[in-house]
Amino acid sequence: MLPQPHRLRMAADFRAVMRFGVRAGRASVVVHARAFPPSVDRTTGPRFGLVVSKAVGNSVQRHRMSRRLRHICADLLLPEYEDIDFVVRALPPALAADHPRLRSEVLEAGCRAAEKAHRRLNESSDNG
């Protein structure tokens, strides 16, 4: 499970990550990430938000998918990601994915999105 300080809760935070961040996709998930400069006071580490739409399945299936994704996101609670907010969006094929495949896709997409977010942050600080 994800501890409460590592969860995105405000709709504005979700919008900011999805609008101003970068994304990396796999067959069953798309991970959006937004990095923050070290000057921003963030003591909680990485934060995660989940988006599981009705396209994924009925209510029971969506809640099951959310629990699976929260469990997998806990593996991304790493020090190198402490300045990043993530939003993990499940796609309909995620429902049929077994746990090892879903885990590998979330971790691959999360790592790729984090790299892109750090790169974008460094480019913007070099230009500004």
N, CA, C and O atoms as CSV, one atom per row, in Angstrom:
chain,resi,resn,atom,element,x,y,z
A,1,MET,N,N,0.824,-1.187,0.000
A,1,MET,CA,C,0.000,0.000,0.000
A,1,MET,C,C,0.868,1.250,0.000
A,1,MET,O,O,2.017,1.236,0.443
A,2,LEU,N,N,0.300,2.303,-0.496
A,2,LEU,CA,C,1.007,3.581,-0.514
A,2,LEU,C,C,0.653,4.382,0.736
A,2,LEU,O,O,-0.526,4.589,1.023
A,3,PRO,N,N,1.664,4.837,1.486
A,3,PRO,CA,C,1.362,5.707,2.622
A,3,PRO,C,C,0.717,7.000,2.135
A,3,PRO,O,O,0.947,7.426,1.003
A,4,GLN,N,N,-0.074,7.609,2.972
A,4,GLN,CA,C,-0.837,8.795,2.584
A,4,GLN,C,C,0.021,9.940,2.039
A,4,GLN,O,O,-0.413,10.602,1.096
A,5,PRO,N,N,1.215,10.211,2.580
A,5,PRO,CA,C,2.006,11.320,2.012
A,5,PRO,C,C,2.457,11.077,0.569
A,5,PRO,O,O,2.898,12.010,-0.102
A,6,HIS,N,N,2.354,9.856,0.094
A,6,HIS,CA,C,2.795,9.517,-1.257
A,6,HIS,C,C,1.637,9.429,-2.252
A,6,HIS,O,O,1.790,8.864,-3.335
A,7,ARG,N,N,0.485,9.984,-1.889
A,7,ARG,CA,C,-0.675,9.944,-2.782
A,7,ARG,C,C,-1.028,11.338,-3.274
A,7,ARG,O,O,-1.003,12.303,-2.509
A,8,LEU,N,N,-1.352,11.435,-4.542
A,8,LEU,CA,C,-1.917,12.676,-5.080
A,8,LEU,C,C,-3.404,12.642,-4.761
A,8,LEU,O,O,-4.072,11.639,-5.015
A,9,ARG,N,N,-3.922,13.723,-4.209
A,9,ARG,CA,C,-5.329,13.748,-3.846
A,9,ARG,C,C,-6.094,14.875,-4.506
A,9,ARG,O,O,-7.290,14.740,-4.766
A,10,MET,N,N,-5.434,15.975,-4.779
A,10,MET,CA,C,-6.106,17.151,-5.325
A,10,MET,C,C,-6.219,17.032,-6.847
A,10,MET,O,O,-5.272,16.631,-7.522
A,11,ALA,N,N,-7.382,17.382,-7.367
A,11,ALA,CA,C,-7.597,17.346,-8.817
A,11,ALA,C,C,-6.617,18.257,-9.540
A,11,ALA,O,O,-6.191,17.954,-10.655
A,12,ALA,N,N,-6.260,19.367,-8.915
A,12,ALA,CA,C,-5.311,20.298,-9.535
A,12,ALA,C,C,-3.938,19.652,-9.702
A,12,ALA,O,O,-3.239,19.920,-10.679
A,13,ASP,N,N,-3.550,18.801,-8.747
A,13,ASP,CA,C,-2.266,18.096,-8.852
A,13,ASP,C,C,-2.290,17.110,-10.016
A,13,ASP,O,O,-1.323,17.009,-10.773
A,14,PHE,N,N,-3.399,16.385,-10.155
A,14,PHE,CA,C,-3.539,15.455,-11.278
A,14,PHE,C,C,-3.437,16.214,-12.602
A,14,PHE,O,O,-2.702,15.814,-13.505
A,15,ARG,N,N,-4.188,17.316,-12.700
A,15,ARG,CA,C,-4.174,18.106,-13.940
A,15,ARG,C,C,-2.788,18.626,-14.259
A,15,ARG,O,O,-2.362,18.592,-15.414
A,16,ALA,N,N,-2.079,19.108,-13.252
A,16,ALA,CA,C,-0.744,19.663,-13.472
A,16,ALA,C,C,0.214,18.592,-13.986
A,16,ALA,O,O,0.996,18.847,-14.901
A,17,VAL,N,N,0.159,17.413,-13.410
A,17,VAL,CA,C,1.058,16.334,-13.860
A,17,VAL,C,C,0.723,15.942,-15.291
A,17,VAL,O,O,1.623,15.764,-16.112
A,18,MET,N,N,-0.550,15.807,-15.594
A,18,MET,CA,C,-0.934,15.355,-16.926
A,18,MET,C,C,-0.750,16.453,-17.976
A,18,MET,O,O,-0.492,16.154,-19.141
A,19,ARG,N,N,-0.880,17.713,-17.576
A,19,ARG,CA,C,-0.773,18.800,-18.545
A,19,ARG,C,C,0.670,19.267,-18.753
A,19,ARG,O,O,1.082,19.518,-19.885
A,20,PHE,N,N,1.429,19.382,-17.676
A,20,PHE,CA,C,2.775,19.942,-17.765
A,20,PHE,C,C,3.873,18.893,-17.675
A,20,PHE,O,O,5.050,19.215,-17.836
A,21,GLY,N,N,3.507,17.655,-17.421
A,21,GLY,CA,C,4.504,16.607,-17.297
A,21,GLY,C,C,4.765,15.903,-18.623
A,21,GLY,O,O,4.341,16.360,-19.685
A,22,VAL,N,N,5.464,14.792,-18.536
A,22,VAL,CA,C,5.771,13.953,-19.700
A,22,VAL,C,C,5.079,12.619,-19.501
A,22,VAL,O,O,4.573,12.327,-18.418
A,23,ARG,N,N,5.059,11.810,-20.548
A,23,ARG,CA,C,4.396,10.516,-20.404
A,23,ARG,C,C,5.203,9.428,-21.096
A,23,ARG,O,O,5.985,9.677,-22.013
A,24,ALA,N,N,4.978,8.219,-20.618
A,24,ALA,CA,C,5.570,7.029,-21.220
A,24,ALA,C,C,4.499,5.954,-21.162
A,24,ALA,O,O,3.865,5.752,-20.126
A,25,GLY,N,N,4.301,5.273,-22.268
A,25,GLY,CA,C,3.229,4.296,-22.325
A,25,GLY,C,C,3.707,2.889,-22.604
A,25,GLY,O,O,4.773,2.677,-23.183
A,26,ARG,N,N,2.920,1.956,-22.193
A,26,ARG,CA,C,3.090,0.543,-22.491
A,26,ARG,C,C,1.717,0.018,-22.902
A,26,ARG,O,O,0.762,0.789,-22.992
A,27,ALA,N,N,1.613,-1.259,-23.147
A,27,ALA,CA,C,0.367,-1.835,-23.657
A,27,ALA,C,C,-0.810,-1.648,-22.692
A,27,ALA,O,O,-1.941,-1.438,-23.129
A,28,SER,N,N,-0.549,-1.723,-21.397
A,28,SER,CA,C,-1.665,-1.678,-20.460
A,28,SER,C,C,-1.703,-0.439,-19.570
A,28,SER,O,O,-2.684,-0.234,-18.856
A,29,VAL,N,N,-0.666,0.390,-19.593
A,29,VAL,CA,C,-0.660,1.604,-18.763
A,29,VAL,C,C,0.044,2.750,-19.480
A,29,VAL,O,O,0.870,2.549,-20.371
A,30,VAL,N,N,-0.314,3.956,-19.059
A,30,VAL,CA,C,0.418,5.159,-19.445
A,30,VAL,C,C,0.789,5.850,-18.139
A,30,VAL,O,O,-0.061,6.060,-17.273
A,31,VAL,N,N,2.063,6.199,-18.006
A,31,VAL,CA,C,2.536,6.862,-16.793
A,31,VAL,C,C,2.938,8.289,-17.146
A,31,VAL,O,O,3.777,8.510,-18.020
A,32,HIS,N,N,2.335,9.250,-16.462
A,32,HIS,CA,C,2.674,10.657,-16.602
A,32,HIS,C,C,3.570,11.016,-15.417
A,32,HIS,O,O,3.356,10.534,-14.305
A,33,ALA,N,N,4.571,11.860,-15.656
A,33,ALA,CA,C,5.476,12.258,-14.574
A,33,ALA,C,C,5.820,13.733,-14.712
A,33,ALA,O,O,5.947,14.264,-15.815
A,34,ARG,N,N,5.965,14.374,-13.567
A,34,ARG,CA,C,6.368,15.778,-13.543
A,34,ARG,C,C,7.414,15.940,-12.452
A,34,ARG,O,O,7.167,15.621,-11.289
A,35,ALA,N,N,8.597,16.442,-12.839
A,35,ALA,CA,C,9.687,16.651,-11.887
A,35,ALA,C,C,9.662,18.083,-11.379
A,35,ALA,O,O,9.221,19.000,-12.072
A,36,PHE,N,N,10.140,18.255,-10.164
A,36,PHE,CA,C,10.200,19.567,-9.533
A,36,PHE,C,C,11.647,19.908,-9.219
A,36,PHE,O,O,12.430,19.015,-8.895
A,37,PRO,N,N,12.019,21.184,-9.309
A,37,PRO,CA,C,13.395,21.571,-8.983
A,37,PRO,C,C,13.690,21.349,-7.503
A,37,PRO,O,O,12.773,21.323,-6.682
A,38,PRO,N,N,14.965,21.190,-7.162
A,38,PRO,CA,C,15.316,20.955,-5.752
A,38,PRO,C,C,14.921,22.104,-4.831
A,38,PRO,O,O,14.808,21.908,-3.620
A,39,SER,N,N,14.710,23.295,-5.380
A,39,SER,CA,C,14.351,24.440,-4.540
A,39,SER,C,C,12.936,24.327,-3.975
A,39,SER,O,O,12.612,24.980,-2.984
A,40,VAL,N,N,12.099,23.509,-4.594
A,40,VAL,CA,C,10.730,23.320,-4.107
A,40,VAL,C,C,10.774,22.404,-2.885
A,40,VAL,O,O,11.376,21.331,-2.932
A,41,ASP,N,N,10.136,22.829,-1.790
A,41,ASP,CA,C,10.153,22.056,-0.547
A,41,ASP,C,C,9.242,20.842,-0.676
A,41,ASP,O,O,8.017,20.959,-0.626
A,42,ARG,N,N,9.854,19.682,-0.843
A,42,ARG,CA,C,9.106,18.420,-0.958
A,42,ARG,C,C,9.783,17.406,-0.061
A,42,ARG,O,O,10.807,16.831,-0.430
A,43,THR,N,N,9.233,17.190,1.087
A,43,THR,CA,C,9.847,16.263,2.031
A,43,THR,C,C,9.189,14.891,2.005
A,43,THR,O,O,9.647,13.974,2.688
A,44,THR,N,N,8.123,14.738,1.230
A,44,THR,CA,C,7.387,13.480,1.269
A,44,THR,C,C,7.900,12.442,0.287
A,44,THR,O,O,7.550,11.268,0.408
A,45,GLY,N,N,8.717,12.833,-0.677
A,45,GLY,CA,C,9.181,11.886,-1.683
A,45,GLY,C,C,8.216,11.832,-2.843
A,45,GLY,O,O,7.392,12.733,-3.001
A,46,PRO,N,N,8.301,10.785,-3.666
A,46,PRO,CA,C,7.432,10.729,-4.836
A,46,PRO,C,C,5.965,10.597,-4.423
A,46,PRO,O,O,5.636,10.010,-3.392
A,47,ARG,N,N,5.091,11.169,-5.271
A,47,ARG,CA,C,3.649,11.046,-5.033
A,47,ARG,C,C,3.018,10.392,-6.258
A,47,ARG,O,O,3.483,10.575,-7.384
A,48,PHE,N,N,1.955,9.630,-6.021
A,48,PHE,CA,C,1.310,8.870,-7.081
A,48,PHE,C,C,-0.182,9.131,-7.103
A,48,PHE,O,O,-0.825,9.271,-6.063
A,49,GLY,N,N,-0.715,9.194,-8.307
A,49,GLY,CA,C,-2.149,9.263,-8.515
A,49,GLY,C,C,-2.530,8.177,-9.500
A,49,GLY,O,O,-1.731,7.813,-10.363
A,50,LEU,N,N,-3.729,7.660,-9.383
A,50,LEU,CA,C,-4.199,6.590,-10.265
A,50,LEU,C,C,-5.440,7.045,-11.011
A,50,LEU,O,O,-6.304,7.718,-10.450
A,51,VAL,N,N,-5.520,6.669,-12.286
A,51,VAL,CA,C,-6.700,6.926,-13.091
A,51,VAL,C,C,-7.122,5.593,-13.689
A,51,VAL,O,O,-6.414,5.015,-14.515
A,52,VAL,N,N,-8.283,5.113,-13.262
A,52,VAL,CA,C,-8.827,3.857,-13.777
A,52,VAL,C,C,-10.245,4.164,-14.238
A,52,VAL,O,O,-11.165,4.236,-13.424
A,53,SER,N,N,-10.418,4.344,-15.533
A,53,SER,CA,C,-11.711,4.781,-16.068
A,53,SER,C,C,-12.675,3.612,-16.249
A,53,SER,O,O,-12.314,2.448,-16.077
A,54,LYS,N,N,-13.910,3.957,-16.601
A,54,LYS,CA,C,-14.928,2.929,-16.850
A,54,LYS,C,C,-14.581,2.044,-18.040
A,54,LYS,O,O,-15.117,0.943,-18.167
A,55,ALA,N,N,-13.691,2.510,-18.913
A,55,ALA,CA,C,-13.287,1.695,-20.054
A,55,ALA,C,C,-12.553,0.434,-19.602
A,55,ALA,O,O,-12.501,-0.554,-20.335
A,56,VAL,N,N,-11.984,0.470,-18.393
A,56,VAL,CA,C,-11.241,-0.684,-17.880
A,56,VAL,C,C,-12.192,-1.798,-17.460
A,56,VAL,O,O,-11.877,-2.974,-17.643
A,57,GLY,N,N,-13.344,-1.453,-16.902
A,57,GLY,CA,C,-14.281,-2.488,-16.484
A,57,GLY,C,C,-15.322,-1.928,-15.539
A,57,GLY,O,O,-15.455,-0.716,-15.371
A,58,ASN,N,N,-16.060,-2.844,-14.925
A,58,ASN,CA,C,-17.094,-2.414,-13.982
A,58,ASN,C,C,-16.454,-1.969,-12.658
A,58,ASN,O,O,-15.230,-1.981,-12.524
A,59,SER,N,N,-17.262,-1.588,-11.710
A,59,SER,CA,C,-16.766,-1.030,-10.457
A,59,SER,C,C,-15.836,-1.983,-9.706
A,59,SER,O,O,-14.785,-1.566,-9.219
A,60,VAL,N,N,-16.208,-3.229,-9.612
A,60,VAL,CA,C,-15.383,-4.210,-8.907
A,60,VAL,C,C,-14.037,-4.365,-9.605
A,60,VAL,O,O,-12.999,-4.414,-8.944
A,61,GLN,N,N,-14.042,-4.441,-10.915
A,61,GLN,CA,C,-12.799,-4.588,-11.673
A,61,GLN,C,C,-11.917,-3.346,-11.548
A,61,GLN,O,O,-10.696,-3.460,-11.434
A,62,ARG,N,N,-12.531,-2.161,-11.568
A,62,ARG,CA,C,-11.748,-0.924,-11.441
A,62,ARG,C,C,-11.104,-0.825,-10.061
A,62,ARG,O,O,-9.942,-0.433,-9.955
A,63,HIS,N,N,-11.830,-1.171,-9.013
A,63,HIS,CA,C,-11.267,-1.113,-7.668
A,63,HIS,C,C,-10.161,-2.150,-7.489
A,63,HIS,O,O,-9.155,-1.872,-6.835
A,64,ARG,N,N,-10.331,-3.324,-8.053
A,64,ARG,CA,C,-9.282,-4.337,-8.008
A,64,ARG,C,C,-8.032,-3.829,-8.726
A,64,ARG,O,O,-6.912,-4.008,-8.248
A,65,MET,N,N,-8.241,-3.191,-9.882
A,65,MET,CA,C,-7.110,-2.650,-10.639
A,65,MET,C,C,-6.412,-1.548,-9.841
A,65,MET,O,O,-5.183,-1.476,-9.836
A,66,SER,N,N,-7.170,-0.705,-9.177
A,66,SER,CA,C,-6.570,0.357,-8.355
A,66,SER,C,C,-5.715,-0.231,-7.242
A,66,SER,O,O,-4.616,0.258,-6.981
A,67,ARG,N,N,-6.208,-1.275,-6.586
A,67,ARG,CA,C,-5.420,-1.919,-5.527
A,67,ARG,C,C,-4.137,-2.512,-6.080
A,67,ARG,O,O,-3.077,-2.386,-5.467
A,68,ARG,N,N,-4.225,-3.160,-7.236
A,68,ARG,CA,C,-3.023,-3.739,-7.860
A,68,ARG,C,C,-2.020,-2.648,-8.209
A,68,ARG,O,O,-0.823,-2.803,-7.967
A,69,LEU,N,N,-2.501,-1.544,-8.777
A,69,LEU,CA,C,-1.601,-0.466,-9.172
A,69,LEU,C,C,-0.964,0.220,-7.958
A,69,LEU,O,O,0.216,0.568,-7.994
A,70,ARG,N,N,-1.739,0.415,-6.886
A,70,ARG,CA,C,-1.162,1.008,-5.673
A,70,ARG,C,C,-0.038,0.141,-5.121
A,70,ARG,O,O,1.001,0.648,-4.698
A,71,HIS,N,N,-0.254,-1.160,-5.129
A,71,HIS,CA,C,0.759,-2.092,-4.645
A,71,HIS,C,C,2.024,-2.014,-5.505
A,71,HIS,O,O,3.136,-2.038,-4.977
A,72,ILE,N,N,1.856,-1.921,-6.815
A,72,ILE,CA,C,2.997,-1.847,-7.729
A,72,ILE,C,C,3.710,-0.501,-7.592
A,72,ILE,O,O,4.939,-0.449,-7.634
A,73,CYS,N,N,2.960,0.577,-7.431
A,73,CYS,CA,C,3.572,1.907,-7.302
A,73,CYS,C,C,4.458,1.992,-6.065
A,73,CYS,O,O,5.400,2.784,-6.040
A,74,ALA,N,N,4.180,1.206,-5.056
A,74,ALA,CA,C,5.020,1.209,-3.857
A,74,ALA,C,C,6.454,0.812,-4.202
A,74,ALA,O,O,7.379,1.183,-3.480
A,75,ASP,N,N,6.658,0.072,-5.283
A,75,ASP,CA,C,8.010,-0.302,-5.715
A,75,ASP,C,C,8.769,0.879,-6.314
A,75,ASP,O,O,9.987,0.810,-6.482
A,76,LEU,N,N,8.064,1.956,-6.637
A,76,LEU,CA,C,8.713,3.155,-7.185
A,76,LEU,C,C,9.027,4.191,-6.107
A,76,LEU,O,O,9.432,5.309,-6.426
A,77,LEU,N,N,8.846,3.838,-4.854
A,77,LEU,CA,C,9.173,4.757,-3.756
A,77,LEU,C,C,10.683,4.733,-3.534
A,77,LEU,O,O,11.170,4.219,-2.527
A,78,LEU,N,N,11.401,5.293,-4.481
A,78,LEU,CA,C,12.855,5.284,-4.454
A,78,LEU,C,C,13.389,6.694,-4.247
A,78,LEU,O,O,12.742,7.658,-4.658
A,79,PRO,N,N,14.561,6.840,-3.616
A,79,PRO,CA,C,15.118,8.173,-3.375
A,79,PRO,C,C,15.351,8.985,-4.649
A,79,PRO,O,O,15.221,10.209,-4.626
A,80,GLU,N,N,15.690,8.329,-5.752
A,80,GLU,CA,C,15.947,9.084,-6.985
A,80,GLU,C,C,14.683,9.677,-7.587
A,80,GLU,O,O,14.765,10.510,-8.490
A,81,TYR,N,N,13.526,9.269,-7.110
A,81,TYR,CA,C,12.257,9.804,-7.606
A,81,TYR,C,C,11.585,10.729,-6.597
A,81,TYR,O,O,10.404,11.040,-6.751
A,82,GLU,N,N,12.300,11.173,-5.577
A,82,GLU,CA,C,11.661,11.958,-4.525
A,82,GLU,C,C,11.118,13.300,-5.000
A,82,GLU,O,O,10.283,13.898,-4.321
A,83,ASP,N,N,11.571,13.781,-6.139
A,83,ASP,CA,C,11.123,15.078,-6.649
A,83,ASP,C,C,10.117,14.946,-7.785
A,83,ASP,O,O,9.952,15.876,-8.574
A,84,ILE,N,N,9.444,13.809,-7.877
A,84,ILE,CA,C,8.549,13.541,-9.008
A,84,ILE,C,C,7.145,13.184,-8.527
A,84,ILE,O,O,6.959,12.467,-7.544
A,85,ASP,N,N,6.161,13.716,-9.262
A,85,ASP,CA,C,4.774,13.278,-9.103
A,85,ASP,C,C,4.436,12.395,-10.292
A,85,ASP,O,O,4.756,12.736,-11.430
A,86,PHE,N,N,3.795,11.268,-10.037
A,86,PHE,CA,C,3.398,10.328,-11.078
A,86,PHE,C,C,1.875,10.216,-11.122
A,86,PHE,O,O,1.210,10.280,-10.088
A,87,VAL,N,N,1.330,10.049,-12.329
A,87,VAL,CA,C,-0.062,9.651,-12.496
A,87,VAL,C,C,-0.044,8.413,-13.385
A,87,VAL,O,O,0.450,8.460,-14.512
A,88,VAL,N,N,-0.580,7.314,-12.881
A,88,VAL,CA,C,-0.625,6.052,-13.616
A,88,VAL,C,C,-2.044,5.873,-14.135
A,88,VAL,O,O,-2.995,5.793,-13.358
A,89,ARG,N,N,-2.177,5.812,-15.451
A,89,ARG,CA,C,-3.483,5.654,-16.090
A,89,ARG,C,C,-3.584,4.251,-16.656
A,89,ARG,O,O,-2.803,3.874,-17.529
A,90,ALA,N,N,-4.543,3.473,-16.163
A,90,ALA,CA,C,-4.743,2.108,-16.632
A,90,ALA,C,C,-5.519,2.122,-17.944
A,90,ALA,O,O,-6.464,2.891,-18.113
A,91,LEU,N,N,-5.107,1.265,-18.861
A,91,LEU,CA,C,-5.804,1.087,-20.134
A,91,LEU,C,C,-6.592,-0.222,-20.077
A,91,LEU,O,O,-6.292,-1.069,-19.235
A,92,PRO,N,N,-7.580,-0.414,-20.938
A,92,PRO,CA,C,-8.385,-1.640,-20.880
A,92,PRO,C,C,-7.584,-2.949,-20.892
A,92,PRO,O,O,-7.996,-3.888,-20.209
A,93,PRO,N,N,-6.460,-3.074,-21.629
A,93,PRO,CA,C,-5.714,-4.339,-21.575
A,93,PRO,C,C,-5.122,-4.656,-20.198
A,93,PRO,O,O,-4.715,-5.794,-19.961
A,94,ALA,N,N,-5.065,-3.692,-19.297
A,94,ALA,CA,C,-4.508,-3.935,-17.969
A,94,ALA,C,C,-5.326,-4.963,-17.202
A,94,ALA,O,O,-4.788,-5.696,-16.371
A,95,LEU,N,N,-6.604,-5.019,-17.473
A,95,LEU,CA,C,-7.482,-5.947,-16.771
A,95,LEU,C,C,-7.083,-7.401,-17.016
A,95,LEU,O,O,-7.178,-8.239,-16.120
A,96,ALA,N,N,-6.640,-7.687,-18.228
A,96,ALA,CA,C,-6.278,-9.058,-18.579
A,96,ALA,C,C,-4.825,-9.393,-18.244
A,96,ALA,O,O,-4.430,-10.557,-18.314
A,97,ALA,N,N,-4.034,-8.400,-17.886
A,97,ALA,CA,C,-2.611,-8.623,-17.614
A,97,ALA,C,C,-2.426,-9.315,-16.266
A,97,ALA,O,O,-3.063,-8.955,-15.277
A,98,ASP,N,N,-1.543,-10.314,-16.245
A,98,ASP,CA,C,-1.221,-10.940,-14.972
A,98,ASP,C,C,-0.306,-10.000,-14.177
A,98,ASP,O,O,0.210,-9.023,-14.721
A,99,HIS,N,N,-0.113,-10.295,-12.914
A,99,HIS,CA,C,0.614,-9.370,-12.045
A,99,HIS,C,C,2.059,-9.119,-12.503
A,99,HIS,O,O,2.468,-7.959,-12.551
A,100,PRO,N,N,2.848,-10.141,-12.839
A,100,PRO,CA,C,4.226,-9.855,-13.268
A,100,PRO,C,C,4.300,-8.957,-14.502
A,100,PRO,O,O,5.157,-8.076,-14.581
A,101,ARG,N,N,3.405,-9.180,-15.464
A,101,ARG,CA,C,3.422,-8.351,-16.668
A,101,ARG,C,C,3.000,-6.914,-16.353
A,101,ARG,O,O,3.632,-5.964,-16.813
A,102,LEU,N,N,1.938,-6.761,-15.572
A,102,LEU,CA,C,1.479,-5.426,-15.203
A,102,LEU,C,C,2.563,-4.697,-14.409
A,102,LEU,O,O,2.818,-3.514,-14.640
A,103,ARG,N,N,3.196,-5.402,-13.479
A,103,ARG,CA,C,4.258,-4.801,-12.678
A,103,ARG,C,C,5.407,-4.335,-13.558
A,103,ARG,O,O,5.893,-3.215,-13.398
A,104,SER,N,N,5.846,-5.176,-14.484
A,104,SER,CA,C,6.975,-4.789,-15.342
A,104,SER,C,C,6.608,-3.600,-16.225
A,104,SER,O,O,7.440,-2.720,-16.446
A,105,GLU,N,N,5.376,-3.560,-16.733
A,105,GLU,CA,C,4.969,-2.445,-17.580
A,105,GLU,C,C,4.886,-1.135,-16.790
A,105,GLU,O,O,5.299,-0.086,-17.284
A,106,VAL,N,N,4.360,-1.191,-15.579
A,106,VAL,CA,C,4.275,0.022,-14.761
A,106,VAL,C,C,5.672,0.502,-14.397
A,106,VAL,O,O,5.956,1.696,-14.489
A,107,LEU,N,N,6.550,-0.409,-13.984
A,107,LEU,CA,C,7.896,-0.009,-13.594
A,107,LEU,C,C,8.688,0.520,-14.781
A,107,LEU,O,O,9.398,1.517,-14.651
A,108,GLU,N,N,8.578,-0.135,-15.944
A,108,GLU,CA,C,9.285,0.349,-17.141
A,108,GLU,C,C,8.793,1.736,-17.535
A,108,GLU,O,O,9.589,2.644,-17.773
A,109,ALA,N,N,7.483,1.888,-17.601
A,109,ALA,CA,C,6.925,3.186,-17.991
A,109,ALA,C,C,7.246,4.253,-16.949
A,109,ALA,O,O,7.535,5.396,-17.304
A,110,GLY,N,N,7.199,3.896,-15.677
A,110,GLY,CA,C,7.521,4.854,-14.618
A,110,GLY,C,C,8.970,5.311,-14.682
A,110,GLY,O,O,9.251,6.502,-14.543
A,111,CYS,N,N,9.884,4.384,-14.891
A,111,CYS,CA,C,11.305,4.744,-14.999
A,111,CYS,C,C,11.544,5.610,-16.227
A,111,CYS,O,O,12.280,6.594,-16.166
A,112,ARG,N,N,10.926,5.245,-17.329
A,112,ARG,CA,C,11.088,6.027,-18.570
A,112,ARG,C,C,10.508,7.437,-18.406
A,112,ARG,O,O,11.127,8.418,-18.817
A,113,ALA,N,N,9.336,7.527,-17.813
A,113,ALA,CA,C,8.721,8.845,-17.608
A,113,ALA,C,C,9.553,9.691,-16.650
A,113,ALA,O,O,9.685,10.899,-16.851
A,114,ALA,N,N,10.116,9.075,-15.612
A,114,ALA,CA,C,10.952,9.816,-14.663
A,114,ALA,C,C,12.205,10.355,-15.355
A,114,ALA,O,O,12.605,11.494,-15.115
A,115,GLU,N,N,12.823,9.540,-16.210
A,115,GLU,CA,C,13.998,10.001,-16.963
A,115,GLU,C,C,13.641,11.200,-17.838
A,115,GLU,O,O,14.363,12.196,-17.871
A,116,LYS,N,N,12.521,11.091,-18.544
A,116,LYS,CA,C,12.095,12.183,-19.417
A,116,LYS,C,C,11.772,13.435,-18.609
A,116,LYS,O,O,12.085,14.544,-19.041
A,117,ALA,N,N,11.150,13.273,-17.442
A,117,ALA,CA,C,10.801,14.421,-16.603
A,117,ALA,C,C,12.058,15.122,-16.089
A,117,ALA,O,O,12.127,16.351,-16.087
A,118,HIS,N,N,13.054,14.341,-15.651
A,118,HIS,CA,C,14.305,14.944,-15.197
A,118,HIS,C,C,15.017,15.653,-16.344
A,118,HIS,O,O,15.572,16.737,-16.163
A,119,ARG,N,N,14.997,15.040,-17.521
A,119,ARG,CA,C,15.639,15.647,-18.686
A,119,ARG,C,C,14.962,16.984,-19.027
A,119,ARG,O,O,15.639,17.974,-19.303
A,120,ARG,N,N,13.631,17.002,-19.006
A,120,ARG,CA,C,12.898,18.240,-19.311
A,120,ARG,C,C,13.190,19.308,-18.262
A,120,ARG,O,O,13.361,20.478,-18.603
A,121,LEU,N,N,13.248,18.928,-17.019
A,121,LEU,CA,C,13.550,19.886,-15.948
A,121,LEU,C,C,14.945,20.474,-16.143
A,121,LEU,O,O,15.136,21.681,-15.994
A,122,ASN,N,N,15.926,19.624,-16.475
A,122,ASN,CA,C,17.293,20.113,-16.688
A,122,ASN,C,C,17.383,21.019,-17.906
A,122,ASN,O,O,18.112,22.011,-17.887
A,123,GLU,N,N,16.654,20.692,-18.959
A,123,GLU,CA,C,16.660,21.537,-20.165
A,123,GLU,C,C,16.036,22.891,-19.881
A,123,GLU,O,O,16.535,23.915,-20.347
A,124,SER,N,N,14.948,22.905,-19.121
A,124,SER,CA,C,14.294,24.185,-18.826
A,124,SER,C,C,15.140,25.039,-17.899
A,124,SER,O,O,15.127,26.265,-18.014
A,125,SER,N,N,15.886,24.412,-16.968
A,125,SER,CA,C,16.748,25.203,-16.085
A,125,SER,C,C,17.984,25.712,-16.833
A,125,SER,O,O,18.507,26.773,-16.492
A,126,ASP,N,N,18.457,24.980,-17.841
A,126,ASP,CA,C,19.591,25.439,-18.651
A,126,ASP,C,C,19.190,26.613,-19.539
A,126,ASP,O,O,19.988,27.524,-19.758
A,127,ASN,N,N,17.955,26.600,-20.053
A,127,ASN,CA,C,17.500,27.661,-20.947
A,127,ASN,C,C,17.048,28.905,-20.191
A,127,ASN,O,O,17.058,30.004,-20.744
A,128,GLY,N,N,16.657,28.741,-18.945
A,128,GLY,CA,C,16.056,29.863,-18.205
A,128,GLY,C,C,16.982,30.512,-17.321
A,128,GLY,O,O,16.616,31.469,-16.638
